[in-house]
Amino acid sequence: MENQISGASALGVLSEGMADAVEKIGPSVVQVNGRRRRPASGVVYADRKVLTASHVVEREEDLSVVTHEGRTLEARFVGRDPANDLAVLEAADLGETVAEPAAGGVRVGQISLAVARPNREGIRASFGVVSSVGGPLRTGRGTRLERYVQTDATPYPGFSGGPLINAVGDVLGITTLGFARGVALAVPADVAWDVAGTLAERGSVRRGYLGILSQP
């Protein structure tokens, strides 16, 4: 009986801890309106900057984000990296709550929570574990994803662009459903933050390539 009580207590602590993690990241998660009739999510990663998935930003004008307080803010397109399915938007008055990337990398078996704000009803979360960490991955779009995190958390509509967090609310990656239908992948946080910095500075990511040019 004592072991049963102890187990129930540990489960309760874990449950409350996960709820605290979602509550911690909540103010940093915004709704992104960048495509017709299907809002997605994004995360405030720096002052006035939102990181989201590139495929959910189908237009580069008439963009807006909705904060955790329900405020709708005009957003400016900054840049995108289709190879990593990442885009950066800028909006004033987002607030001071900036998400933090998780230290120490990602490990298979870690608790992971996909968090999103797909509508005005509030934050949503899906529970799972990190099922694999790997790369490179050739995607269905013909691009090459150098590194990825896969989670078995259920990828509900509108979760693309939102953060995948650990049990303390730090960001493991940026969730994307654009690479493999029905599979929840995330771009690792360290990669996402580096790409976001480049996009904020240059608007795109330049990559070298090998090829052959022929002419008569």
Disulfide bonds with the S-S distance in Angstrom:
none
